[in-house]
Amino acid sequence: MAMLSLSVADTGVCLAINDRDDLLKQCLAADLPVARSCRNGNCGRCDCRLESGEVVLRNGSKLNAPALIALCISHARSDLCIDQLPLTSIAQHWRCEGLNPTQLQLPAGRQTPPKYGDIVALLLTDAVLINSVTGIDGRIITLRDHCNEIEQHKRKRGGIGLLNIDREHSGDFALWRSNPHSQTLLWQGINQATGLAARAAYQRAGMPGSYQLRQLNPH
C-alpha cells in the first residue's frame, strides 16, 4: 500500500492518503465534512476538479489532471491536488448587528438562533474572537465575555459574523485574509474543519479579500 498526499488548492489542507481506499472514505476519516449521497459516482455531490496527479476509478479507468472526478469512486495513484473540497453545509452562521459590548442582534426574518451555552466565533474584519452564548431573547444574543470590538464595528456600521464552533476546535492551522497590499492573520491554532467553516462563512458574507487556510507546522 503506497502512502501519498491529497492537498486542496488555496488552503493548508493536506491529507496523508493511501492508494487502497477511495478518496471520499479517507476525507471522511479525517473528519472533513464532504458532501456525498450515492457513493457510486452518479449524484455529483462529491465531484471536484483534479488539478494535478492521477487517479484510477472503481471500474479501472485512469484519469490524469486536469479532470473532474467523483471522490467516492476515485483511488489515488500519485500525490494529488484538487481545487476545493465539496463540503456539506457549513456550521451555522449568522450576520449580526452589534448593539453593545455583550449583545448582538440577529437580522429580521425566520431563522434558528444559537442556543444557550453554544461556543461561537465572532468573525470580525481583522480578527476572530471566541465567546459563548449566555442568553437569547428574540433576536437579541447575549455573550458571556465583554467585547469592545463590537462597539468599534457598531460605529463603523459593519456587520459581525457569528459562527457556531465545536468546543474541541484547536489544531495547527491558521486563517489569513489577503488584500493586494497586505495580509492579515485572522485566527490561528484551529483544526482543519473549523478553519474551512470560518473561511466559507467569511466568503459567504462577502467580506473583501481572499481567505487562505494554512498549516502552521506542516510535516
C-alpha positions in Angstrom: 0.0 0.0 0.0 1.5 3.3 -1.1 1.4 6.4 1.1 0.6 9.5 -0.8 -0.9 13.0 -0.2 -4.0 14.9 -1.1 -3.8 18.7 -1.0 -6.5 21.3 -1.6 -5.6 24.4 -3.6 -5.5 27.7 -1.8 -5.8 26.1 1.7 -3.5 24.4 4.1 -5.4 21.1 3.9 -3.0 18.3 3.1 -4.0 14.7 4.0 -1.9 11.6 4.1 -3.7 9.1 1.9 -3.3 5.6 0.6 -3.9 4.0 -2.8 -6.3 1.4 -1.5 -9.3 3.3 -0.1 -11.4 5.7 -2.2 -10.8 9.4 -1.6 -14.2 10.1 -0.1 -13.7 7.5 2.6 -10.3 8.9 3.5 -11.6 12.5 3.7 -14.5 11.4 6.0 -12.0 9.5 8.2 -10.1 12.8 8.6 -13.3 14.5 9.9 -13.7 16.6 6.8 -17.5 17.2 6.1 -17.5 16.3 2.4 -20.9 16.2 0.7 -22.0 12.8 -0.5 -25.0 10.7 -1.3 -25.0 7.8 -3.8 -21.4 6.5 -3.3 -21.4 5.4 -6.9 -20.2 8.5 -8.7 -23.7 9.3 -10.1 -25.1 12.1 -7.8 -22.4 14.6 -8.4 -22.3 15.8 -4.7 -18.6 14.8 -4.2 -17.4 15.9 -7.6 -14.3 18.1 -7.7 -11.7 19.2 -10.1 -8.3 17.3 -10.1 -5.6 19.9 -10.6 -2.6 17.6 -10.5 -2.0 13.9 -10.2 -3.5 10.6 -11.4 -6.4 8.5 -10.1 -7.9 5.2 -11.0 -11.7 4.8 -10.9 -13.6 1.9 -9.5 -14.1 0.5 -13.0 -10.3 0.5 -13.6 -10.3 3.6 -15.8 -7.4 6.1 -15.2 -7.8 9.9 -15.2 -5.0 12.4 -15.2 -5.3 16.1 -14.3 -7.0 18.2 -15.3 -10.2 16.3 -14.8 -13.4 16.2 -13.0 -13.5 13.3 -10.5 -16.0 11.9 -8.0 -14.2 11.3 -4.8 -16.3 8.2 -3.9 -15.0 6.2 -6.8 -11.5 7.6 -7.2 -8.3 6.0 -5.8 -5.0 7.8 -5.8 -2.1 6.7 -8.0 0.1 9.6 -7.1 0.1 12.7 -4.9 -3.0 14.7 -5.7 -4.2 18.3 -5.7 -7.8 19.2 -6.0 -9.3 22.7 -6.5 -11.6 22.6 -3.4 -13.5 20.2 -1.2 -17.2 19.9 -1.9 -18.3 20.4 1.7 -21.7 19.8 3.2 -23.4 22.9 4.7 -21.1 24.8 6.9 -21.6 25.2 10.6 -24.5 27.6 11.3 -23.6 31.1 10.5 -25.3 34.4 11.2 -24.6 38.0 10.1 -25.4 40.2 13.2 -25.6 43.8 14.2 -23.6 44.9 17.2 -25.7 46.6 20.0 -23.2 46.9 22.9 -20.1 45.0 24.1 -22.0 42.0 25.1 -25.0 41.9 22.8 -25.7 41.2 19.1 -28.9 41.4 17.2 -29.9 38.9 14.5 -31.4 40.2 11.3 -35.2 40.2 10.9 -36.7 37.1 9.5 -37.3 33.5 10.4 -34.1 31.7 11.4 -32.9 29.4 14.2 -30.8 31.4 16.7 -27.8 29.9 18.5 -28.6 28.1 21.8 -27.7 28.9 25.4 -24.2 27.7 26.1 -23.1 27.5 22.4 -19.4 28.3 21.7 -19.3 30.9 19.0 -16.6 32.6 16.9 -17.1 36.3 16.2 -15.8 36.9 12.7 -14.6 40.5 12.6 -12.8 42.4 9.9 -9.3 41.9 11.3 -9.7 39.1 13.9 -11.7 36.2 15.1 -12.7 36.2 18.8 -14.1 33.2 20.8 -17.1 33.7 23.1 -20.2 31.8 24.3 -23.9 32.5 24.4 -25.4 33.2 27.8 -28.8 34.5 26.7 -31.3 34.5 23.9 -34.3 37.0 23.9 -36.0 37.1 20.5 -33.4 38.4 18.1 -31.0 39.6 20.9 -28.0 37.4 21.7 -26.1 38.0 24.9 -22.5 36.9 25.1 -20.5 35.8 28.2 -17.4 38.0 27.6 -17.2 41.7 27.2 -16.1 42.6 23.6 -15.0 46.1 22.8 -14.7 45.2 19.2 -18.5 45.1 18.9 -18.6 48.8 19.7 -16.0 49.5 17.1 -18.0 47.7 14.4 -21.1 49.4 15.5 -19.5 52.8 14.9 -18.3 51.7 11.5 -21.7 50.3 10.7 -20.1 47.0 10.0 -21.8 43.6 10.4 -20.4 40.9 12.6 -20.3 37.3 11.6 -21.2 34.7 14.2 -20.2 31.0 13.7 -21.1 28.0 15.8 -18.0 26.0 16.5 -17.1 22.9 18.4 -15.6 23.1 21.8 -12.7 20.9 20.5 -11.6 23.3 17.7 -7.9 23.6 18.4 -5.3 22.5 15.9 -2.3 23.5 13.9 -4.0 25.7 11.2 -4.4 29.4 10.7 -6.8 31.5 8.7 -5.4 34.5 6.7 -7.0 37.3 4.7 -5.1 38.7 1.8 -5.6 42.0 0.0 -3.5 43.4 -2.8 -1.1 45.1 -0.4 -1.4 43.3 2.9 -2.0 40.0 4.7 -3.9 39.7 8.0 -3.7 36.8 10.4 -7.3 36.3 11.5 -7.3 33.1 13.5 -4.6 30.6 14.5 -4.4 27.4 16.5 -7.6 25.8 14.9 -8.3 22.5 13.3 -9.0 21.9 9.6 -12.8 21.6 9.9 -13.1 24.8 11.9 -10.9 26.7 9.5 -12.8 25.6 6.5 -16.1 26.6 8.1 -14.8 30.1 9.0 -13.3 30.6 5.5 -16.6 29.7 3.9 -18.5 32.0 6.3 -16.3 34.9 5.5 -16.7 34.3 1.8 -20.4 34.0 2.0 -20.6 37.2 4.0 -19.0 39.0 1.0 -16.2 40.5 3.2 -13.4 41.9 1.0 -10.2 40.0 0.3 -9.3 36.4 -0.3 -9.1 33.8 2.5 -6.5 31.1 2.9 -6.2 28.3 5.4 -2.6 27.3 6.1 -1.0 24.7 8.3 1.3 26.2 10.9 3.8 23.4 11.2 3.5 21.2 8.0 5.3 17.9 8.2 
